[in-house]
């Protein structure tokens, strides 16, 4: 009989405790290196194509095709990863991406027409390696049922946003100070090297889930109604990223300081990163669905005033506020995947969310590029406002679908807002744990806490929280 191990989680879960997870640094560090170039791709394409064509609209089309291609291929890449493993998928993908980016850069410098650049953008986007979802899948596999899982989601958001602080600044500096194609060349080189190093770190990879002869089927992530709601919500987040990239670049050109683009976007991404750090440090007492909705309300309100900025200082301040509200929605959405999607489809689920961001970003780049060319940067900022308002409306209308069908893995004496909406499930969970805990040999829990034993035999002492 497997002996239970009790972990006292009465102390607030933190980043230090997360990074002390056995084997975590083995995939966290190479994972960061492999995804750093992702923050450089769209802005590098925008700056190169705008330089060669003189049009933000044309640049937006090429960048949008890249994003749409990535959005369509990401779930397929995630499904292959769940079935065949991360290394088996990642190695050929990064090789293909290096070749595709090189071809796109060569065509742009040769003065190829926009349709040719758009055609070359298809394999460029389709071959973007989904390293972020792979890292999240490794965390989910290691921390399943642990109170550290939201901390891991926050940590990953901080890591993502750090790449969006460094990436645009680095790409802008390379494209404006070295050569218009230098950003894309650097992105392809770093993706190839980082991706191969991450693929070589096989420790911590989730188990593959090939269909068995017994059942002949596997779970599909998008069959979850809750994930479909999150996908639509993440479209709005992607639209913020895309609208900001185009409109900030245009605004910087309008004030006669193109180099300010990287700084302004870096401030925006820094707000996201700061909020992400705070998200992981807070012991939340409200359910994830409520956190998601509240965060999205703040994001919509902040995005609705971007178009009013008439100076770089004011735009930087407003961009910082927008970034502060992205993190709560983004982190909470990723955290909810563990409750909404079966374990054998989680990499695919994460890629659906990542692809949704890319698709929303692509659409926003097209619309913002057209509006910016015709009317100026202030009109480009209307795209994030409209997209977040639509996404918020759908989130509020379909919020019931975000309630997990299975009971939460973390049980408290007082149910959270989400658990109160499924009282029967919560009561069943409490009853089952009352029987299971003594049999597992976990005893002596202090007043105000309960013991639970998950399917791996790992017990957790969970403090009571009150919503």
Secondary structure as the mmCIF struct_conf table of DSSP 4:
data_model
#
loop_
_struct_conf.conf_type_id
_struct_conf.id
_struct_conf.beg_label_comp_id
_struct_conf.beg_label_asym_id
_struct_conf.beg_label_seq_id
_struct_conf.end_label_comp_id
_struct_conf.end_label_asym_id
_struct_conf.end_label_seq_id
HELX_LH_PP_P HELX_LH_PP_P1 UNK A 2 UNK A 4
STRN STRN1 UNK A 5 UNK A 8
BEND BEND1 UNK A 11 UNK A 11
HELX_LH_PP_P HELX_LH_PP_P2 UNK A 12 UNK A 13
HELX_RH_AL_P HELX_RH_AL_P1 UNK A 15 UNK A 19
TURN_TY1_P TURN_TY1_P1 UNK A 20 UNK A 20
BEND BEND2 UNK A 21 UNK A 21
TURN_TY1_P TURN_TY1_P2 UNK A 22 UNK A 23
HELX_RH_AL_P HELX_RH_AL_P2 UNK A 24 UNK A 35
TURN_TY1_P TURN_TY1_P3 UNK A 36 UNK A 37
HELX_RH_AL_P HELX_RH_AL_P3 UNK A 38 UNK A 53
BEND BEND3 UNK A 54 UNK A 54
HELX_RH_AL_P HELX_RH_AL_P4 UNK A 56 UNK A 84
HELX_RH_AL_P HELX_RH_AL_P5 UNK A 86 UNK A 109
TURN_TY1_P TURN_TY1_P4 UNK A 110 UNK A 111
HELX_RH_AL_P HELX_RH_AL_P6 UNK A 114 UNK A 126
TURN_TY1_P TURN_TY1_P5 UNK A 127 UNK A 127
HELX_RH_AL_P HELX_RH_AL_P7 UNK A 131 UNK A 143
TURN_TY1_P TURN_TY1_P6 UNK A 144 UNK A 145
TURN_TY1_P TURN_TY1_P7 UNK A 147 UNK A 148
HELX_RH_AL_P HELX_RH_AL_P8 UNK A 149 UNK A 177
TURN_TY1_P TURN_TY1_P8 UNK A 178 UNK A 178
TURN_TY1_P TURN_TY1_P9 UNK A 180 UNK A 181
HELX_RH_AL_P HELX_RH_AL_P9 UNK A 182 UNK A 200
TURN_TY1_P TURN_TY1_P10 UNK A 203 UNK A 204
HELX_LH_PP_P HELX_LH_PP_P3 UNK A 205 UNK A 208
HELX_LH_PP_P HELX_LH_PP_P4 UNK A 210 UNK A 212
TURN_TY1_P TURN_TY1_P11 UNK A 213 UNK A 215
HELX_RH_3T_P HELX_RH_3T_P1 UNK A 221 UNK A 223
HELX_RH_AL_P HELX_RH_AL_P10 UNK A 225 UNK A 254
TURN_TY1_P TURN_TY1_P12 UNK A 255 UNK A 256
TURN_TY1_P TURN_TY1_P13 UNK A 258 UNK A 259
HELX_RH_AL_P HELX_RH_AL_P11 UNK A 260 UNK A 281
BEND BEND4 UNK A 282 UNK A 282
BEND BEND5 UNK A 286 UNK A 286
HELX_RH_AL_P HELX_RH_AL_P12 UNK A 288 UNK A 303
TURN_TY1_P TURN_TY1_P14 UNK A 304 UNK A 305
HELX_RH_3T_P HELX_RH_3T_P2 UNK A 306 UNK A 308
BEND BEND6 UNK A 311 UNK A 311
HELX_RH_AL_P HELX_RH_AL_P13 UNK A 312 UNK A 340
BEND BEND7 UNK A 341 UNK A 341
HELX_RH_3T_P HELX_RH_3T_P3 UNK A 343 UNK A 345
HELX_RH_AL_P HELX_RH_AL_P14 UNK A 346 UNK A 375
HELX_RH_AL_P HELX_RH_AL_P15 UNK A 377 UNK A 380
TURN_TY1_P TURN_TY1_P15 UNK A 381 UNK A 381
HELX_RH_AL_P HELX_RH_AL_P16 UNK A 382 UNK A 397
TURN_TY1_P TURN_TY1_P16 UNK A 398 UNK A 398
HELX_RH_3T_P HELX_RH_3T_P4 UNK A 399 UNK A 402
BEND BEND8 UNK A 403 UNK A 403
BEND BEND9 UNK A 405 UNK A 406
HELX_LH_PP_P HELX_LH_PP_P5 UNK A 407 UNK A 408
BEND BEND10 UNK A 409 UNK A 410
BEND BEND11 UNK A 413 UNK A 414
HELX_RH_AL_P HELX_RH_AL_P17 UNK A 417 UNK A 420
TURN_TY1_P TURN_TY1_P17 UNK A 421 UNK A 422
HELX_RH_AL_P HELX_RH_AL_P18 UNK A 423 UNK A 440
TURN_TY1_P TURN_TY1_P18 UNK A 441 UNK A 441
HELX_LH_PP_P HELX_LH_PP_P6 UNK A 445 UNK A 446
TURN_TY1_P TURN_TY1_P19 UNK A 447 UNK A 448
STRN STRN2 UNK A 449 UNK A 453
TURN_TY1_P TURN_TY1_P20 UNK A 455 UNK A 456
BEND BEND12 UNK A 457 UNK A 457
STRN STRN3 UNK A 458 UNK A 463
#
